[in-house]
């Protein structure tokens, strides 16, 4: 078969060949990208499953600790009332003071047993999870989240200081859960802005994501359709300002924050994503039980 020599035919053949080469390269690139994404998603799912198991176990212990703590507080209050009564009754009836002292001793022994159970649960939790992560390991957390597909931006202001280990773990877990939620709902390409603000005795944590927007754009919809899904009005603004965002992960973060005198707030930005704020006014000196300012002693 004679080889074509017509310049037009050769040009068309060259264009077709180049197009085929480009298509092959694009296909290979897409395959590699799909494999990388699959690996990221698999790793993220494994980490999410591990976190879910750990949090479920921790949540169970946390519930028991809170219940025992409430009982102990009630009993100590009763002991104080009994001691006050014995002080007044002892002036006229010494035997009443003796009886009150016996009751106080029995209540004290029972309360001490409950507090020892609390410490056993805490130590078991620490042993199961050891070594515990700390704020100094947030860079590793950011690296893992970036590998999973998040685009993490981090800013820290104020003068950092050492925290009690339990307080440090609390802040780390809230940060970890907030970023895991952003990855779960937004997926690959979600932007997350993390901010830590240190004050004299407090710490504020803020995590903002554009997970809703990222999830819509990742679907490859026509621009007009995507804009329609991302659009919002007064009704959405009102709902975002008034709704109470809840869920197991959020409830766990809120419980963690409350242990160290903190508050947790979850807000929605319509068409964009969510923001999680945790404020710890006295975390530098908080002991995780009753909020006594140890720095004032």
Rosetta blueprint (number, residue, H / E / L):
1 X L
2 X L
3 X L
4 X L
5 X L
6 X L
7 X H
8 X H
9 X H
10 X H
11 X H
12 X H
13 X H
14 X H
15 X H
16 X H
17 X H
18 X H
19 X H
20 X H
21 X H
22 X H
23 X H
24 X H
25 X H
26 X H
27 X H
28 X H
29 X H
30 X H
31 X H
32 X H
33 X H
34 X H
35 X H
36 X H
37 X H
38 X H
39 X H
40 X H
41 X H
42 X H
43 X H
44 X H
45 X H
46 X H
47 X H
48 X H
49 X H
50 X H
51 X H
52 X H
53 X H
54 X H
55 X H
56 X H
57 X H
58 X H
59 X H
60 X H
61 X H
62 X H
63 X H
64 X H
65 X H
66 X H
67 X H
68 X H
69 X H
70 X H
71 X H
72 X H
73 X H
74 X H
75 X H
76 X H
77 X H
78 X H
79 X H
80 X H
81 X H
82 X H
83 X H
84 X H
85 X H
86 X H
87 X H
88 X H
89 X H
90 X L
91 X L
92 X L
93 X L
94 X H
95 X H
96 X H
97 X H
98 X H
99 X H
100 X H
101 X H
102 X H
103 X H
104 X H
105 X H
106 X H
107 X H
108 X H
109 X H
110 X H
111 X H
112 X H
113 X H
114 X H
115 X H
116 X H
117 X H
118 X H
119 X H
120 X H
121 X H
122 X H
123 X H
124 X H
125 X H
126 X H
127 X H
128 X H
129 X H
130 X L
131 X L
132 X L
133 X L
134 X L
135 X H
136 X H
137 X H
138 X H
139 X H
140 X H
141 X H
142 X H
143 X H
144 X H
145 X H
146 X H
147 X H
148 X H
149 X L
150 X L
151 X E
152 X E
153 X E
154 X E
155 X E
156 X E
157 X E
158 X L
159 X L
160 X L
161 X L
162 X L
163 X L
164 X L
165 X H
166 X H
167 X H
168 X H
169 X H
170 X H
171 X H
172 X H
173 X H
174 X H
175 X H
176 X H
177 X H
178 X H
179 X H
180 X H
181 X H
182 X H
183 X H
184 X H
185 X H
186 X H
187 X L
188 X L
189 X L
190 X L
191 X E
192 X E
193 X E
194 X E
195 X E
196 X E
197 X E
198 X E
199 X L
200 X L
201 X L
202 X L
203 X E
204 X E
205 X E
206 X E
207 X E
208 X E
209 X E
210 X L
211 X H
212 X H
213 X H
214 X H
215 X H
216 X H
217 X H
218 X H
219 X L
220 X L
221 X L
222 X L
223 X H
224 X H
225 X H
226 X H
227 X H
228 X H
229 X H
230 X H
231 X L
232 X L
233 X L
234 X H
235 X H
236 X H
237 X H
238 X H
239 X H
240 X H
241 X H
242 X H
243 X L
244 X L
245 X L
246 X L
247 X L
248 X H
249 X H
250 X H
251 X H
252 X H
253 X H
254 X H
255 X H
256 X H
257 X H
258 X H
259 X H
260 X L
261 X L
262 X E
263 X E
264 X E
265 X E
266 X E
267 X E
268 X E
269 X E
270 X L
271 X L
272 X L
273 X E
274 X E
275 X E
276 X E
277 X E
278 X E
279 X E
280 X E
281 X L
282 X L
283 X L
284 X L
285 X L
286 X L
287 X L
288 X L
289 X L
290 X L
291 X L
292 X L
293 X L
294 X H
295 X H
296 X H
297 X L
